[in-house]
Amino acid sequence: MQTIRQEVEEHRSPEHDIDPLFVNRWSPRSMTGESLEPEEFMPLFEAARWAPSSRNEQPWRFLYARRESEAWETFLELPYSKNREWARDAAVLVVICSKTTFEYDGSHNGTHSFDTGAAWENLALEGARRGLVVHAMAGFDEEKARRTLKLPDQYVVHAMVAIGVHAPDEAPESENPNGRKPLEEIVIEGGFREGSKR
């Protein structure tokens, strides 16, 4: 049985010398359906807690359900059917949302989603470090999530995440780590050029 890291090494090669953790993070969907104890998944939220944010507002909120909890079926009903097929094998389902206003004066926080993205990445990297599946998804009913999870008006929903134990032997052949665009396509010195479409 391959480890997540071995699977990644077969499909990814960075252009520059970076910590392997960044390359080893990927989003498989095959999970065993095993449960995780809080001490196995709460460190992912701890890593997220230390992300940077504007004025140290920490606007992110992580709403979650363990597969043994009463809330599990409520969370499992949120992904669209295709995602629900594999998400049901997760140990923990998470809804990521953020507060759109500053706590100190109630004004709009223009970086709430940017900051929450940083927290999500911390969570994902800690999961990769621990060899867990951490798969984010946009294919879920945001309005239903807002309604059933009783989000206050000043919060917005960003994504759902499935966390679980990897089951590589049950993965479809098509499930492999994706590559990335070359740096020259995403890093641009001096700004976009006239007529650029990338």
C-alpha positions as CSV (number, residue, x, y, z in Angstrom):
1,M,0.0,0.0,0.0
2,Q,1.4,3.4,-1.0
3,T,1.5,6.3,1.4
4,I,0.0,9.7,0.3
5,R,3.6,11.0,0.0
6,Q,4.6,8.2,-2.4
7,E,1.6,8.8,-4.6
8,V,2.5,12.5,-4.8
9,E,6.1,11.8,-5.7
10,E,5.0,9.9,-8.7
11,H,3.0,12.8,-10.1
12,R,4.5,16.1,-9.0
13,S,7.8,17.8,-9.4
14,P,8.4,21.4,-8.2
15,E,10.4,23.8,-10.3
16,H,12.3,25.1,-7.2
17,D,13.5,23.8,-3.9
18,I,10.6,24.0,-1.5
19,D,9.5,22.0,1.6
20,P,8.0,18.7,0.5
21,L,4.9,19.5,2.6
22,F,3.6,21.9,0.0
23,V,3.9,19.4,-2.8
24,N,2.6,16.5,-0.7
25,R,-0.7,18.2,0.0
26,W,-3.4,17.0,-2.3
27,S,-7.1,16.2,-2.3
28,P,-7.9,12.5,-2.7
29,R,-11.5,11.5,-2.2
30,S,-11.1,7.8,-1.2
31,M,-11.5,7.4,2.5
32,T,-12.0,4.4,4.7
33,G,-15.0,5.6,6.7
34,E,-13.1,5.2,9.9
35,S,-13.7,7.6,12.8
36,L,-11.1,10.0,14.1
37,E,-10.7,11.0,17.7
38,P,-10.6,14.7,18.6
39,E,-6.9,14.5,19.3
40,E,-6.4,13.3,15.7
41,F,-8.2,16.1,14.0
42,M,-8.3,19.1,16.4
43,P,-4.6,19.9,15.6
44,L,-5.8,20.8,12.1
45,F,-8.0,23.5,13.6
46,E,-5.1,24.5,15.9
47,A,-2.9,25.1,12.8
48,A,-5.7,27.2,11.2
49,R,-6.0,29.3,14.4
50,W,-2.4,30.6,13.8
51,A,-3.0,32.0,10.3
52,P,-2.4,35.7,9.8
53,S,-5.4,38.1,9.5
54,S,-6.1,41.8,9.1
55,R,-6.1,43.5,12.5
56,N,-5.8,40.0,14.0
57,E,-9.5,39.6,13.6
58,Q,-9.4,35.9,12.8
59,P,-12.7,36.1,10.9
60,W,-12.8,32.4,10.1
61,R,-15.2,29.9,11.7
62,F,-15.1,26.1,11.3
63,L,-18.4,24.4,11.9
64,Y,-18.0,20.6,12.0
65,A,-19.6,17.3,12.6
66,R,-18.0,13.9,13.5
67,R,-19.6,10.8,11.9
68,E,-20.8,9.6,15.3
69,S,-22.5,12.9,16.2
70,E,-26.2,13.9,15.9
71,A,-25.2,16.6,13.5
72,W,-23.6,14.2,11.0
73,E,-26.7,13.6,8.8
74,T,-27.3,17.4,8.8
75,F,-23.8,18.0,7.4
76,L,-24.0,15.0,5.1
77,E,-27.1,16.4,3.4
78,L,-25.2,19.6,2.4
79,P,-22.9,18.3,-0.4
80,Y,-24.5,17.8,-3.8
81,S,-25.2,14.1,-4.6
82,K,-21.9,13.4,-6.5
83,N,-19.8,14.8,-3.6
84,R,-22.0,13.1,-1.1
85,E,-21.1,9.7,-2.5
86,W,-17.5,10.0,-1.4
87,A,-17.9,12.5,1.5
88,R,-20.0,9.9,3.4
89,D,-16.7,8.0,4.1
90,A,-15.1,11.0,5.9
91,A,-14.6,11.1,9.6
92,V,-15.3,14.8,9.9
93,L,-17.3,17.2,7.7
94,V,-16.5,20.9,8.0
95,V,-18.3,24.0,6.8
96,I,-15.9,27.0,6.5
97,C,-17.4,30.5,6.9
98,S,-16.1,33.9,7.8
99,K,-17.4,37.1,9.5
100,T,-17.6,39.9,7.0
101,T,-17.4,42.8,9.6
102,F,-14.7,43.9,12.0
103,E,-15.4,43.3,15.6
104,Y,-14.0,46.6,16.8
105,D,-16.3,48.9,14.8
106,G,-18.7,46.8,12.7
107,S,-17.4,48.1,9.4
108,H,-16.8,45.8,6.4
109,N,-13.7,43.6,6.6
110,G,-12.4,43.6,3.0
111,T,-10.0,40.7,3.7
112,H,-12.2,38.3,5.5
113,S,-12.2,35.8,2.7
114,F,-8.5,36.2,2.0
115,D,-7.7,35.7,5.7
116,T,-10.0,32.6,5.9
117,G,-8.2,31.2,2.9
118,A,-4.9,31.4,4.8
119,A,-6.5,29.6,7.7
120,W,-7.8,26.9,5.4
121,E,-4.4,26.4,3.9
122,N,-2.9,26.0,7.4
123,L,-5.5,23.3,8.1
124,A,-4.9,21.5,4.9
125,L,-1.1,21.5,5.4
126,E,-1.4,20.1,8.9
127,G,-3.7,17.4,7.6
128,A,-1.1,16.6,4.9
129,R,1.6,16.5,7.5
130,R,-0.4,13.9,9.5
131,G,-1.2,11.8,6.4
132,L,-4.9,12.6,6.5
133,V,-7.3,13.3,3.6
134,V,-8.3,16.9,3.6
135,H,-10.6,17.6,0.6
136,A,-12.3,20.9,0.1
137,M,-15.4,21.2,-2.0
138,A,-17.5,23.9,-3.5
139,G,-20.3,21.5,-4.6
140,F,-22.7,21.9,-1.8
141,D,-25.9,23.8,-1.0
142,E,-24.6,27.1,0.5
143,E,-28.1,28.4,1.3
144,K,-29.1,25.2,3.0
145,A,-25.9,25.4,5.0
146,R,-26.6,28.9,6.1
147,R,-30.1,28.0,7.1
148,T,-29.6,24.7,8.8
149,L,-26.4,25.8,10.6
150,K,-28.1,29.1,11.7
151,L,-25.4,31.4,10.4
152,P,-25.8,35.0,11.6
153,D,-26.3,37.6,8.9
154,Q,-22.7,39.0,9.0
155,Y,-21.2,35.6,8.1
156,V,-20.7,34.0,4.6
157,V,-20.1,30.4,3.7
158,H,-17.0,29.6,1.6
159,A,-16.5,25.8,1.3
160,M,-17.0,22.4,2.8
161,V,-14.2,20.1,3.8
162,A,-14.1,16.3,4.3
163,I,-11.4,15.0,6.6
164,G,-10.7,11.3,6.9
165,V,-8.3,8.3,6.7
166,H,-7.0,7.7,3.2
167,A,-8.0,4.5,1.4
168,P,-5.7,4.3,-1.6
169,D,-6.6,0.7,-2.4
170,E,-10.2,1.8,-3.0
171,A,-9.3,4.9,-5.1
172,P,-10.4,5.0,-8.8
173,E,-7.6,4.9,-11.3
174,S,-8.4,8.5,-12.2
175,E,-7.6,9.7,-8.7
176,N,-4.1,11.1,-8.8
177,P,-2.4,14.3,-7.6
178,N,-2.9,17.1,-10.1
179,G,0.0,19.1,-11.5
180,R,0.2,22.8,-11.5
181,K,0.6,25.6,-14.1
182,P,4.2,26.6,-14.8
183,L,5.4,29.6,-12.7
184,E,5.8,31.7,-15.8
185,E,2.0,31.6,-16.2
186,I,1.1,32.8,-12.7
187,V,4.1,35.0,-11.6
188,I,4.3,38.2,-13.7
189,E,7.0,40.8,-13.2
190,G,5.9,44.3,-13.6
191,G,2.2,43.7,-14.2
192,F,0.1,42.4,-17.1
193,R,1.1,43.2,-20.6
194,E,-1.2,45.0,-23.1
195,G,-3.7,42.5,-24.5
196,S,-2.8,39.7,-22.1
197,K,-5.5,37.2,-21.5
198,R,-3.9,35.1,-18.7
